[in-house]
Each structure stands twice: as structure tokens, then as C-alpha cells.
Amino acid sequence: PGVIVPPKPESGYVALSVSSSIGDYRNGDEIWLARIAPPDFARALNRDVLLPRPGGRFLFGRLIGREEGKLHVLPLGAGQRQLVVADPPWAAMAVKLIRAL
């Protein structure tokens, strides 16, 4: 026997609701992401991240590299090209996936 506790949002977490299947994610999935500061971006390498963009937009994809304040992100769609985001103030790293059956 075991105990399963429902997820409890912690301070600094953000949630992302998937409305259209892409990559490993399906319609209806809920992704919980932990916000991290620039000094911690290396922890998110090869993980899915959410990054703020100008104009209130966001980029979600796999962090594949970083260099001198620039983050290289591979969007999750098939055949997508890498995008570079310069000096984002924060990133949010995917840490929990909730999927209804």
C-alpha cells in the first residue's frame, strides 16, 4: 500500500495547459513548471522550458544550449528550427506532468 498526494503548487510555480497535442504532450495535459533565475539556467539543459518573450508572448520548447546570456531552444513541433532567446529574466522548467485518462 502507498499514499499518493495530489500536486500542491509551490511558490514560484507556473502551470501550462496543453490545448493541442505537440511533441510528447497531448491535448488536456497540465504541465507544472518551476521558475528559475538566470544563474540556474544550466539545470534546465535538455529539459522543456517556458521562456518569456517581448509583447507578453512565451516560448515553450527544449533547452538545448546556452552561451553568454543566450538560450538555444528547440520548439517541440516536427521539423522546427532552433530559436535563440537573449537574456530572458527568468525561465520555467517543466517538473510535473498531469494527464487525465
N, C-alpha and C positions, 0 to 999 in steps of 0.2 A: 504494500500500500504506500501511497505517496500523497503529497498535497501539491496542488497547482494553484498558484496565486495569480489573479488577473493582473495585467500590467498596470503599474501606477506611474503616471507621468512624473518625472523628477524636474527639478528646476533646470532650466536651460534646454529642455527637450522641445522639439517641434514635431508635428505629425504631417504626413503626406498621404493623401487619399488617391489611389490609382483609379482613373476613370476609363482608361483604355489600355489593354494589355500591351506590354513592351518589355523586351528582354526577359528576365526571369520573373517579372511581376505580372499579375493578372488583374483584370477589372474587379474592383471591390477590395483589393488588398489595402491594408493600412500599414504604412512604414513609419516607425518611430526613429527619429534621428537626434543624436546628441550634439549640441552646438560646441564647437571647439574654436579656440583662438589661433591666430597665425603661428605662434611658436609650436603648436601641437599638430600642424598640418601633416607632418611626416607620419603620424599614427594612422592617418586615413589613406595612405598609399594602397592601391589595389582594392579599395572599398568604394561603395557607392556613396556619393556625397551630394548635398544640395548647396548651391552657391548663390549668393545674391548678385544680381546684375543691375545695371542702371535702369531707371524708369520703373522700378517696382517689379521687375521680372526676376526669374530664377532659372538656374541651370541645374539639371539633375543628370548625373552620369557617373562613370567610374573614373576615379582619380588615378591617372597613370604616370604622372611625373610632376615634379616641381623644381623650379630653379629661380633664384633671385627675385622672389616675390610673385612669380607667375606660376599658376597651376594649369596643368595639362589634363583636360577632361575628355573622355571618350563617351559621347552620348550612347544610350542603350539601343537605339534602333539599328537594324541591319544596314551595313554599308555607310554608316555615318563617319564623318571625318572628325578628328580631334579638334577641340576648341581650347583656346587659351584665355584664362581669366587673370587679369593683372591686379595684384594687391587687394584681394577681397578682404573685408573687415572681419569676416567670420566664415566658417563652413559648418555644415551639419552632417555628421557621419551616420549612416544607417546602422542601427544596432538591434532592431527588433522588427520582425515581420508578423503581422496578424492576418490570417487568411480564413475566411468563413468556408465551411464545407457545404 
